[in-house]
Amino acid sequence: MKSVFIREIGIHPWDQPHGCNDENYITITLLNQNYEGAWKTWCEFSSPLTKKFNTLVHWHTRLTPYLNKTQEYVSKKEFSKKAKAGDIFRKNELTGIYSKIVQLNTDPFCIDHMCMTDYRTSITIMQKNSVNLENLWQQLCNLTDISNTDDLKLILSEKSSISFRFYDTETYGAAQAICHSEHLPLLNKIITEMKIEEISQNDVYAHLHS
């Protein structure tokens, strides 16, 4: 089935029953009856964005400290095998929790979509300019998870950012873009060119079970 989209004023994380209607933000949700379909639609949606937003990074937190030094050492070693120059994997000395920021391929079709769905502990961020990963890590390292709209406002404190979250369930897949509303004209233009159908939140159940 073809994907559809939902356009909402404010911040409306898919996993949370109550968002916020702050007019400074916009949420676009791409919805499909399976994750692979939602991911493909996101790739088509985000590819034109990379012409202006030329940096794509992924932030992830562990939630809890490691149980021992051995776990910590092994994780550092595994990270170093895959890391690009500038990627960060570091412990917050106050909480003892590790988080990482890695640079992604700017071609969405070349990203491993199965590594993107830990929406409670990770987020993908697209920015117009080169990201100072050190500053971004310092900004986000106190987050233990992404559980409310204030967390997303912190992530979007840089207005030139667009954040993405991905959901893979047994009955549907979804990809969300959440950003400042100043980017809405560009997002609307891309959606129009994709010729994708718009539905409302009230239509979600009927669409998924049609």
trRosetta pair geometry for C-beta under 8 A, 3 or more apart (Angstrom, degrees):
i j d omega theta_ij theta_ji phi_ij phi_ji
1 32 6.6 164 84 -157 90 78
1 33 5.0 68 41 5 125 122
1 37 7.0 41 68 -161 66 168
1 210 7.9 120 -123 75 151 103
2 32 7.7 -106 146 -116 24 95
2 37 7.9 -172 -143 -174 20 125
2 196 7.4 -165 159 -132 111 77
2 197 7.2 92 109 12 122 109
3 30 5.4 13 172 -178 137 91
3 31 6.2 149 -160 73 82 40
3 32 4.3 -53 -96 -71 86 98
3 37 5.8 172 -62 147 95 98
3 38 6.0 124 -110 -103 125 53
3 40 7.8 -173 -26 75 131 86
3 41 3.9 -24 19 -67 162 159
3 196 6.2 -22 93 -145 88 122
4 30 7.8 165 85 -153 34 51
4 31 5.4 -24 65 63 80 97
4 32 7.8 152 18 -78 62 54
4 196 6.5 156 -132 168 35 93
4 197 4.7 -46 -120 82 92 92
4 198 6.8 136 -176 -115 92 14
4 199 4.9 31 153 0 142 111
4 207 6.1 -77 24 -161 149 153
5 28 6.1 -9 -172 -173 120 89
5 29 6.3 155 -157 81 64 52
5 30 5.3 -27 -100 -98 89 58
5 31 6.9 158 -98 14 33 82
5 191 6.3 -98 51 -135 162 124
5 196 5.4 65 -7 122 112 126
5 197 7.4 159 23 85 71 45
5 198 5.7 -41 73 -106 82 65
5 199 7.5 149 70 26 32 72
6 27 7.8 -8 106 114 92 93
6 28 7.3 158 79 -157 54 43
6 29 4.3 -2 51 54 101 107
6 31 6.7 45 -10 -14 102 123
6 198 7.2 117 -99 -159 33 74
6 199 6.1 -47 -81 76 82 72
6 200 6.7 93 -129 -139 98 22
6 201 6.2 77 -147 -66 143 64
6 204 7.4 -15 -64 -76 140 104
7 26 7.3 -17 -166 -173 83 104
7 27 7.7 156 -155 86 38 57
7 28 5.7 -6 -105 -107 70 75
7 191 7.9 -17 -69 -87 124 176
7 198 6.3 -30 2 -139 106 122
8 12 4.8 -2 93 9 150 145
8 19 7.5 81 130 72 143 156
8 26 7.3 152 83 -162 49 58
8 27 4.6 -13 64 62 99 102
8 28 8.0 -178 26 -77 69 34
8 29 7.5 25 5 -4 109 105
8 201 7.5 44 -77 -44 128 112
9 21 5.9 44 103 -160 96 75
9 22 7.9 -153 151 78 83 35
9 23 5.7 -12 -178 -111 121 63
9 25 7.6 113 -180 82 53 61
9 26 6.4 -42 -118 -108 44 67
9 27 7.9 2 84 22 2 82
9 181 7.3 17 -137 -99 80 128
10 19 5.7 130 123 128 117 115
10 20 5.0 -151 -171 101 119 56
10 21 4.1 -89 -59 -122 146 27
10 22 5.0 110 -123 37 81 57
10 23 7.1 -31 -67 -67 72 33
10 25 5.5 47 -152 76 25 101
10 26 7.6 52 23 -100 22 28
10 27 6.6 -28 85 -4 55 110
11 19 5.2 -158 100 -171 58 108
11 20 5.2 20 49 48 91 91
11 22 6.5 9 0 39 92 108
11 25 4.9 -1 -52 113 82 153
11 27 6.0 117 -133 -56 32 118
11 149 4.5 129 92 -138 134 106
11 152 5.3 158 -157 88 142 142
11 153 7.1 -99 -40 -57 160 82
11 178 5.7 59 -129 -158 82 128
12 16 7.7 -153 -171 70 47 97
12 19 3.5 -95 -103 -32 58 167
12 20 7.8 -150 -68 36 61 44
12 27 4.4 -147 38 49 90 166
12 29 7.6 -71 93 -40 110 122
12 178 7.9 -172 42 -103 54 115
13 16 4.4 56 75 17 106 111
13 19 6.3 158 18 -97 62 101
13 27 7.9 -125 -58 -126 33 143
13 119 7.9 148 -166 161 110 125
13 146 7.8 174 -116 139 150 103
13 149 7.2 -152 -10 -80 107 69
13 152 6.9 -168 -59 -46 112 144
13 165 6.9 14 -138 49 89 162
13 176 7.2 148 -132 93 50 172
13 178 7.5 -26 -79 -59 68 152
14 29 6.2 122 -80 -122 109 129
14 119 7.8 -41 55 173 105 167
14 165 7.0 -162 18 99 107 122
14 167 5.5 -97 93 -30 146 150
14 174 5.3 147 -122 107 165 150
14 176 5.7 -158 -27 -46 110 136
15 119 6.2 154 -18 104 139 135
15 120 7.3 -88 99 -72 168 85
15 167 7.0 173 -58 -99 96 128
16 19 6.3 114 92 -72 113 69
16 147 7.9 121 -84 -180 124 49
16 148 7.2 122 -117 -113 156 47
16 149 7.8 -149 91 -47 162 81
19 27 7.2 -61 -162 -17 163 157
19 149 6.0 109 -159 -77 63 125
20 25 7.8 61 86 49 99 133
20 149 4.7 107 -1 -174 118 175
22 25 5.2 48 88 20 101 104
22 149 7.8 146 4 167 124 138
23 181 6.4 -23 161 -25 59 160
24 180 6.1 -42 161 -141 78 80
24 181 5.8 -147 -178 7 25 109
25 153 7.8 -95 -63 -95 143 82
25 156 7.3 87 -111 103 114 164
25 178 6.6 10 -179 -175 115 85
25 179 7.0 172 -149 96 75 25
25 180 6.1 -66 -102 -111 58 37
25 181 5.9 -131 -94 -40 3 85
26 178 7.4 -178 88 -144 48 48
26 179 6.2 -17 57 65 87 71
26 180 7.4 32 14 131 87 18
26 181 4.6 112 -33 -102 102 69
26 183 7.1 -141 43 68 127 85
26 184 4.9 131 -46 -81 167 105
26 187 7.1 -176 111 43 142 154
27 176 6.3 -18 -166 -166 94 110
27 177 7.3 158 -155 84 45 54
27 178 5.0 -6 -106 -103 79 84
28 45 7.9 -173 124 -174 136 146
28 176 6.9 153 82 -156 51 57
28 177 4.5 0 56 55 102 102
28 178 7.9 -163 27 -70 63 43
28 187 5.7 -153 -40 177 151 139
28 191 7.4 -138 -146 -68 138 132
29 174 5.8 -15 -170 -167 100 114
29 175 7.5 153 -157 79 52 42
29 176 5.0 -20 -102 -101 72 84
30 38 5.6 138 115 -154 97 82
30 41 4.8 -174 178 109 135 125
30 42 5.6 -179 58 -70 153 77
30 45 6.3 -135 -66 -20 146 155
30 174 6.6 151 79 -158 56 58
30 175 4.5 -8 56 59 109 92
30 176 7.4 -162 20 -75 71 36
30 177 7.9 54 -14 -7 100 93
30 196 7.8 -35 -125 174 93 159
31 38 6.5 -24 -140 -104 19 112
31 172 6.5 -8 -167 179 89 125
31 173 7.7 158 -153 86 46 51
31 174 5.1 -10 -103 -106 69 89
31 199 7.7 -68 50 48 134 122
31 204 6.9 -106 -159 -131 169 93
31 207 7.1 75 113 108 131 140
31 208 7.6 -79 164 -73 121 96
32 35 7.5 152 74 -92 110 12
32 36 7.9 -98 105 72 143 49
32 37 3.4 -156 165 100 153 112
32 38 4.0 -154 25 -57 110 73
32 41 6.3 163 -45 0 126 134
32 172 6.7 158 87 -163 43 77
32 173 5.1 -12 66 62 93 94
32 174 7.5 176 25 -80 65 46
33 37 6.6 31 49 41 63 148
33 171 7.3 -65 -160 166 70 55
33 172 5.6 -69 -134 -109 34 71
33 173 7.5 23 96 18 18 80
33 208 6.1 145 -104 -143 81 67
34 37 5.0 92 65 8 81 104
34 38 7.2 -153 97 -4 42 89
34 172 7.1 -101 -68 -140 24 30
34 173 5.2 18 141 -6 29 116
35 38 5.5 -58 -147 40 37 110
35 39 6.0 39 155 -23 71 105
35 113 7.5 158 145 145 105 123
35 117 7.3 -19 -145 -90 143 137
35 166 7.5 75 -153 172 106 102
35 167 7.5 -140 -107 102 100 47
35 168 3.9 10 -88 -117 149 89
35 169 7.6 142 -57 25 104 45
35 172 7.9 101 -59 139 61 36
35 173 3.1 160 -92 -103 44 134
36 39 5.7 -53 -146 35 29 112
36 40 6.5 31 155 -20 63 104
36 113 7.5 116 -113 98 57 153
36 173 6.9 154 14 -6 37 166
37 40 5.8 -51 -148 33 31 110
37 41 6.5 29 154 -16 63 106
37 173 6.2 146 56 52 78 126
38 41 5.7 -57 -152 38 32 111
38 42 6.3 35 150 -22 66 105
38 166 7.5 147 117 -147 121 87
38 167 7.8 -35 112 63 165 73
38 172 7.6 78 -43 165 133 73
38 173 3.5 -149 13 113 129 103
38 174 5.5 -112 -143 -88 155 15
38 175 5.0 159 159 -12 102 94
39 42 5.5 -53 -149 35 33 113
39 43 6.5 38 152 -22 65 101
39 113 4.3 33 -147 -143 151 149
39 116 7.9 125 -115 58 113 137
39 166 7.1 39 -91 -143 88 130
39 173 6.8 -53 -23 154 79 144
39 175 6.6 125 -92 -54 43 132
40 43 5.6 -50 -152 31 33 114
40 44 6.6 30 151 -15 64 104
41 44 5.7 -55 -152 38 35 110
41 45 6.1 35 150 -20 67 109
41 175 7.0 -179 81 34 95 128
41 194 7.8 84 -156 -173 85 145
41 196 7.2 92 -153 -110 120 143
42 45 5.4 -57 -143 40 33 113
42 46 5.7 17 164 -10 71 113
42 108 6.9 -140 121 178 83 144
42 164 7.2 102 -161 -157 130 133
42 166 7.4 -53 -40 -100 170 105
42 175 3.9 -49 -74 112 130 172
43 46 6.3 -60 -132 44 23 99
43 47 6.1 39 163 -40 61 104
43 108 4.2 -178 -129 113 73 119
43 109 5.0 85 -163 -74 137 70
44 47 6.2 -40 -141 14 23 116
44 194 6.1 111 132 -118 119 120
45 48 7.7 -75 175 30 29 96
45 49 7.5 19 138 -15 63 115
45 175 7.7 168 45 99 140 132
45 177 7.4 -134 137 -33 133 136
45 190 6.0 96 -152 140 64 129
45 191 7.4 19 -125 -81 102 68
45 194 6.6 -19 -88 -61 73 156
46 49 5.0 -56 -159 33 53 122
46 50 6.8 61 149 -35 76 92
46 108 4.8 105 83 -59 119 152
46 126 7.2 -168 -155 -62 111 157
46 164 7.3 -6 -89 -82 139 150
46 177 7.8 172 -83 -83 95 125
47 50 6.0 -46 -161 14 36 113
47 107 7.4 22 -119 -149 92 60
47 108 5.6 -110 -69 26 74 116
47 109 7.3 18 -83 -24 120 97
48 51 6.1 -33 -176 5 51 113
48 190 5.1 -177 64 -113 139 114
48 193 7.7 82 -46 68 163 145
49 52 6.5 -73 -170 49 51 89
49 53 4.9 -13 156 35 92 116
49 126 6.3 42 133 149 129 158
49 162 6.9 -68 -171 41 147 157
49 186 7.4 98 -108 144 82 123
49 190 7.1 -21 -53 -72 84 158
50 53 6.1 -71 -107 73 34 72
50 54 6.1 81 -175 -106 68 51
50 56 7.3 -38 -107 -40 103 121
50 106 5.2 126 -152 172 131 96
50 107 7.4 -61 -16 -89 179 39
50 108 7.4 -154 -40 -24 131 93
50 126 7.5 -101 -90 -150 66 127
51 54 7.7 -20 175 -73 10 88
52 128 6.0 -36 153 -120 77 91
52 186 7.3 -79 40 -146 154 154
53 56 7.6 82 132 -68 97 80
53 126 4.2 58 147 153 135 107
53 127 6.0 162 -156 96 90 11
53 128 5.3 -64 -106 -81 60 51
53 160 7.6 169 -110 161 93 87
53 162 6.2 -39 -116 19 167 116
54 106 6.3 3 -166 -137 59 144
54 128 7.0 41 17 -167 77 35
54 129 7.7 26 51 -107 95 19
54 130 7.9 -32 89 -66 100 59
55 103 7.8 -70 -163 -136 83 97
55 106 7.4 -60 -107 -96 21 110
55 126 6.9 148 83 -157 57 50
55 127 4.7 -21 67 61 111 89
55 128 7.6 -2 22 71 98 13
55 129 6.8 -10 -1 102 131 26
55 130 5.7 139 -72 -117 140 34
55 131 4.9 169 148 -16 149 97
56 103 7.4 96 82 -166 61 62
56 104 4.3 -67 114 67 103 109
56 105 7.4 -20 71 81 129 31
56 106 5.4 153 12 -106 116 60
56 108 7.8 -167 -122 -79 169 74
56 124 6.8 2 -172 -178 90 101
56 125 7.4 166 -150 85 47 47
56 126 5.2 -12 -100 -102 77 78
57 101 5.6 12 171 -175 126 96
57 102 6.7 164 -158 82 77 36
57 103 5.5 -45 -103 -104 82 49
57 104 6.2 178 -104 3 23 89
57 124 7.3 171 89 -153 39 58
57 125 5.4 -15 63 60 86 94
57 127 7.8 0 11 6 104 107
57 131 5.7 -78 -17 49 140 161
57 133 7.0 176 -126 -105 154 96
57 136 7.2 77 90 117 157 165
58 101 7.2 162 81 -151 45 51
58 102 5.3 -15 58 60 95 87
58 104 5.5 86 -21 -49 102 115
58 116 7.4 -107 -121 -114 133 81
58 122 6.3 10 180 -177 92 116
58 123 7.6 179 -150 90 56 36
58 124 5.2 -25 -101 -102 76 75
58 125 7.7 171 -87 18 28 73
59 99 6.7 15 -176 170 88 113
59 100 7.2 175 -148 90 49 47
59 101 5.1 -16 -98 -99 76 81
59 122 6.2 173 91 -149 54 66
59 123 5.5 -3 56 55 99 80
59 124 7.9 -179 20 -86 69 28
59 125 6.7 31 -6 -5 107 116
59 136 7.3 -130 -78 147 127 112
59 137 7.9 176 -122 -100 110 62
59 140 5.6 -14 -168 118 155 164
59 155 7.9 -157 46 -128 146 111
60 99 6.5 -180 93 -156 44 73
60 100 5.4 -7 58 56 90 89
60 102 8.0 -3 11 8 108 101
60 118 6.7 54 -131 81 109 134
60 121 5.9 47 -158 131 74 91
60 122 4.0 -12 -100 -98 81 106
61 97 6.3 29 -171 150 103 122
61 98 7.5 161 -152 98 58 48
61 99 4.1 -28 -101 -102 73 104
61 121 5.1 -126 61 -166 76 88
61 122 7.3 -172 17 -74 62 60
61 140 8.0 -139 -57 145 113 102
61 143 6.2 -145 -38 99 153 87
61 144 6.5 -171 139 -160 152 28
61 145 6.7 -136 72 -86 131 45
62 65 7.6 90 96 -97 131 19
62 66 7.6 -30 155 -56 161 71
62 97 5.6 -164 58 -167 99 85
62 98 4.9 51 -9 63 132 83
62 99 6.8 -132 -2 -77 76 55
62 121 7.4 67 -95 -167 6 136
63 97 7.0 -141 89 -143 14 128
63 121 5.8 -64 -53 -106 97 128
63 144 6.4 68 -140 174 47 82
63 145 6.1 31 -108 -71 85 101
64 97 6.5 -111 -167 -107 8 102
65 91 7.9 50 -125 -142 90 113
65 95 7.3 -168 -60 138 99 70
65 96 3.7 -9 -92 126 132 111
65 97 5.6 -99 -70 -79 64 56
65 98 7.7 102 -127 -8 53 78
66 69 7.6 110 110 -85 130 19
66 71 4.2 -177 -164 94 116 117
66 72 4.4 -176 55 -63 165 83
66 75 7.0 -143 -88 8 134 140
66 98 7.2 32 -30 -6 100 120
67 71 5.7 77 44 6 79 149
68 71 5.5 103 60 8 71 99
68 72 7.2 -131 105 -2 42 94
69 72 5.3 -57 -150 39 38 118
69 73 6.1 41 153 -24 71 104
70 73 5.8 -53 -147 34 30 110
70 74 6.4 27 157 -17 65 107
71 74 5.9 -57 -146 37 29 109
71 75 6.3 26 157 -17 64 110
72 75 6.0 -60 -150 37 26 109
72 76 6.4 26 155 -18 63 108
72 91 7.9 -3 -142 -65 120 131
72 98 7.7 157 -130 -44 85 138
73 76 5.8 -57 -150 36 30 111
73 77 6.3 29 153 -20 65 108
74 77 5.7 -56 -149 36 31 113
74 78 6.3 29 155 -17 66 106
75 78 5.8 -53 -144 37 31 109
75 79 6.3 34 155 -21 64 106
75 89 7.6 -154 139 166 95 137
75 98 7.0 135 121 74 145 169
76 79 5.7 -56 -149 35 30 113
76 80 6.4 29 155 -21 65 107
76 89 6.6 170 -118 107 64 128
77 80 5.9 -55 -149 33 29 111
77 81 6.9 37 151 -27 61 101
78 81 5.8 -49 -158 21 35 116
78 82 7.3 4 157 3 63 107
79 82 6.6 -81 -160 47 33 92
79 83 5.6 40 155 -46 74 114
79 87 7.7 -156 172 124 99 124
79 89 4.3 -19 178 -12 164 167
79 100 6.6 -148 -133 -109 134 147
80 83 5.6 -44 -126 18 31 119
82 102 8.0 -8 119 -131 104 143
83 87 4.0 -146 -156 68 96 135
83 89 7.1 -110 -85 -10 135 115
83 102 6.9 -123 -123 -116 71 102
84 87 5.1 104 53 -25 67 113
84 102 7.1 107 24 -160 97 83
84 103 5.4 -66 60 47 139 114
86 103 6.6 42 87 -26 115 128
86 133 5.4 125 166 15 94 146
87 100 7.1 17 172 -176 95 101
87 101 6.6 -162 -151 94 61 62
87 102 4.7 16 -132 -115 118 67
87 103 6.2 -113 -77 4 89 84
87 133 7.2 -112 -113 -171 25 163
88 100 6.1 179 96 -147 61 58
88 101 4.9 24 48 43 100 92
88 133 5.5 170 -12 146 118 117
88 134 7.0 139 -70 -89 147 53
88 137 4.9 -60 97 -71 156 151
89 98 6.4 20 178 -177 78 115
89 99 7.8 -151 -140 103 51 30
89 100 4.1 -7 -100 -102 75 108
90 98 6.7 174 94 -141 21 77
90 99 7.1 -23 63 60 66 64
90 100 7.5 130 13 -93 59 59
90 137 6.6 64 42 174 124 144
90 141 7.4 -41 88 -116 103 133
91 96 6.4 -18 -171 -156 114 35
91 97 7.0 153 -148 80 70 23
91 98 5.0 -46 -88 -85 67 73
92 95 4.5 21 95 40 122 98
92 96 6.9 -43 77 10 76 16
92 97 5.4 2 37 57 110 75
92 98 7.7 -167 5 -86 73 24
92 99 7.0 35 -29 7 103 104
92 141 4.7 157 -83 159 110 108
92 142 6.6 137 -136 -86 150 49
93 96 7.5 30 -155 -72 24 48
94 142 7.6 2 64 -110 130 89
95 142 7.3 140 -21 -133 134 56
95 144 6.9 -152 -162 -86 155 99
97 144 6.4 114 16 -119 175 78
99 137 7.0 165 95 -149 107 88
99 140 6.8 -135 134 113 156 99
99 141 5.5 -169 42 -123 133 68
99 143 7.6 79 -92 67 158 86
101 133 5.1 178 101 -158 136 102
101 136 6.0 108 -112 99 163 117
101 137 5.3 -121 -5 -75 129 94
101 140 7.8 113 -68 55 116 134
103 133 7.6 -77 -57 -79 94 133
104 111 5.6 12 -171 -105 118 118
104 124 7.0 4 -13 -141 155 108
105 108 7.8 174 96 -76 92 18
105 110 4.2 -74 116 92 157 117
105 111 5.6 -160 50 -68 102 75
107 110 4.4 58 86 7 105 114
107 111 7.7 -175 93 -25 59 80
108 111 5.7 -46 -158 11 46 117
111 115 7.9 -119 167 55 86 105
111 116 7.0 55 143 -55 121 132
112 115 4.6 50 99 7 109 113
112 116 7.5 167 98 -26 63 94
113 116 5.7 -59 -157 21 46 122
113 117 8.0 52 159 -39 68 98
113 166 7.4 -153 -166 -170 83 161
114 117 7.2 -43 -161 1 38 113
116 122 7.5 -136 -156 106 45 132
116 124 6.5 -6 -147 -43 109 130
116 166 4.6 47 122 34 103 148
117 166 4.9 -86 -97 103 64 101
117 167 6.6 111 -148 -115 95 18
117 168 4.5 -34 -129 7 154 111
118 121 4.8 -39 149 56 113 95
118 122 4.6 68 83 14 98 115
119 122 6.9 -78 -104 60 21 73
119 123 7.7 62 -147 -84 58 67
119 146 7.0 -94 158 72 62 124
119 165 4.5 71 -133 -170 109 109
119 166 6.4 -161 -70 58 104 47
119 167 6.0 -16 -26 -78 148 75
120 145 5.3 -16 164 -167 83 116
120 146 6.2 -170 -162 53 34 79
120 147 7.0 34 -150 -79 86 76
121 145 5.6 -57 -90 -126 65 79
121 146 7.1 -172 -83 10 16 90
122 146 7.7 -90 43 1 16 129
123 146 6.0 103 -48 -63 116 159
123 155 5.9 -19 97 -144 164 154
123 163 5.4 -18 177 -161 121 111
123 164 7.2 142 -173 65 71 49
123 165 6.2 -42 -120 -80 78 85
124 163 6.9 134 77 -162 53 57
124 164 4.2 -28 71 62 108 101
124 165 7.5 177 25 -73 86 37
124 166 7.7 39 3 -16 125 104
125 131 7.6 97 105 -97 118 152
125 136 7.6 -170 71 -154 157 139
125 155 6.8 -143 -89 177 122 103
125 161 5.4 -27 -165 -158 102 116
125 162 7.4 148 -157 76 52 45
125 163 5.5 -23 -101 -103 71 71
125 164 7.6 -164 -72 19 27 78
126 161 6.8 137 73 -158 49 60
126 162 4.6 -15 60 59 104 96
126 163 7.8 -168 21 -78 73 24
126 164 7.0 53 -12 -16 104 111
127 130 8.0 -8 96 112 118 2
127 131 5.4 114 42 -70 145 99
127 158 6.6 -6 -117 120 121 137
127 160 5.6 69 -154 111 79 98
127 161 5.1 -29 -90 -97 85 72
127 162 7.8 -175 -73 21 41 67
128 160 4.3 -76 10 176 113 127
129 160 6.8 38 8 113 90 155
131 136 5.7 6 175 -32 114 142
132 135 4.1 44 100 17 115 114
132 136 6.5 156 86 -15 62 86
133 136 5.5 -57 -144 41 35 112
133 137 6.1 38 157 -23 69 103
134 137 5.9 -53 -148 34 28 109
134 138 6.5 27 154 -16 62 107
135 138 5.7 -55 -149 37 32 112
135 139 6.3 36 151 -24 65 107
136 139 5.5 -53 -149 33 33 116
136 140 6.3 4 162 1 67 113
137 140 6.4 -75 -143 49 27 92
137 141 5.6 43 163 -53 69 107
138 141 6.1 -35 -127 5 23 117
139 154 7.2 171 163 166 94 93
139 157 6.9 -143 -165 45 134 133
140 143 5.3 -38 -174 14 72 119
140 154 7.3 135 -102 130 69 112
140 155 6.7 48 -101 -101 113 76
143 146 6.6 22 176 -73 134 66
143 151 5.9 96 -129 -143 122 106
143 154 7.1 172 -68 90 119 143
143 155 8.0 21 -57 -64 159 95
145 151 7.7 -44 104 -122 53 162
146 151 4.8 174 -140 129 63 143
146 152 6.9 74 -164 -64 107 76
146 155 7.5 10 -118 -39 119 141
146 165 7.8 -150 108 -99 150 131
147 151 6.2 99 39 -12 54 148
148 151 5.4 112 60 1 64 99
148 152 7.7 -130 108 2 42 89
149 152 5.5 -55 -154 39 44 111
149 153 6.3 49 148 -23 71 101
150 153 5.4 -48 -146 33 37 114
150 154 6.6 42 152 -21 64 99
151 154 5.8 -53 -157 32 32 112
151 155 6.6 32 147 -18 64 105
152 155 5.3 -49 -146 36 38 114
152 156 6.1 19 157 -3 68 111
152 163 6.6 -153 -151 62 92 160
152 178 5.9 -30 -172 121 135 148
153 156 5.9 -66 -141 52 29 98
153 157 7.0 65 150 -66 61 73
154 157 5.8 -13 -161 -34 36 111
155 161 7.3 -135 142 121 73 150
155 163 5.5 57 125 -84 128 146
156 159 7.4 55 165 -103 82 38
156 161 5.4 -153 -129 78 63 117
156 163 6.0 -93 -70 -17 98 120
156 178 7.1 -102 -60 121 140 93
156 179 6.4 174 -131 -132 130 46
156 180 6.5 163 170 -44 123 83
158 161 4.6 82 86 -22 96 114
159 180 5.0 4 -153 -15 81 159
159 182 6.9 32 173 35 114 135
161 179 6.6 -158 105 -126 58 95
161 180 8.0 91 60 -4 66 99
162 177 5.7 -12 179 -163 111 101
162 178 7.6 148 -166 71 62 38
162 179 4.1 -34 -115 -77 71 135
162 183 6.4 -141 -81 133 109 173
163 177 7.3 144 78 -156 47 49
163 178 5.0 -25 67 65 100 89
163 179 6.5 166 19 -73 68 72
164 175 6.5 -7 -167 -176 103 93
164 176 6.6 159 -151 82 52 55
164 177 5.7 -20 -96 -97 78 63
164 178 7.8 170 -83 20 30 73
165 175 7.4 169 85 -154 45 49
165 176 4.8 -4 55 53 89 107
165 178 7.3 16 3 2 105 114
166 173 7.8 -8 -174 -174 84 93
166 174 7.3 171 -154 91 44 56
166 175 5.2 -8 -107 -107 76 78
166 176 7.7 -157 -71 21 36 72
167 172 7.8 17 110 104 109 86
167 173 6.4 166 90 -156 69 49
167 174 4.3 8 51 53 115 94
167 175 7.5 -157 23 -69 74 38
167 176 7.8 48 -9 -12 106 101
168 173 5.5 2 -109 -115 58 93
169 172 5.7 15 60 54 108 64
169 173 7.1 -174 30 -80 68 48
171 208 6.4 61 148 173 104 125
172 208 5.2 -54 -72 -128 131 124
177 187 6.8 -177 101 -123 146 134
179 183 4.9 -19 115 44 135 140
179 187 7.8 163 49 -49 128 138
180 183 6.0 98 74 0 72 98
181 184 5.1 -8 -168 -24 64 119
183 186 5.4 -54 -172 43 69 113
183 187 5.9 68 133 -23 87 105
184 187 5.5 -59 -143 41 36 110
184 188 5.9 40 159 -24 71 105
185 188 5.7 -54 -145 36 29 113
185 189 6.4 34 155 -24 63 104
186 189 5.7 -52 -151 30 32 114
186 190 6.7 29 153 -16 64 104
187 190 5.8 -55 -152 36 34 110
187 191 6.3 33 153 -18 67 108
188 191 5.7 -56 -146 38 32 111
188 192 6.2 35 155 -22 66 106
189 192 5.8 -54 -149 34 28 112
189 193 6.5 25 154 -15 63 107
190 193 5.8 -59 -151 38 31 109
190 194 6.4 30 152 -19 66 108
191 194 5.6 -58 -149 36 32 112
191 196 5.8 -85 -161 46 78 109
191 198 7.8 55 166 -69 134 103
192 195 7.4 27 173 -70 36 48
199 203 3.9 -118 -177 81 113 136
199 204 6.9 143 119 -71 129 54
199 207 5.7 -42 -102 -52 175 147
200 203 5.1 98 54 2 68 102
200 204 8.0 -97 103 -31 47 77
201 204 5.8 -23 -163 -19 44 116
203 206 5.6 -67 -163 49 59 109
203 207 5.5 59 143 -29 88 109
204 207 5.9 -62 -148 36 27 110
204 208 6.2 17 162 -14 66 110
205 208 6.2 -62 -147 39 27 104
205 209 6.2 -6 165 9 65 116
206 209 6.4 -77 -142 53 24 91
206 210 6.1 47 157 -58 65 98
207 210 5.8 -37 -147 -4 28 118
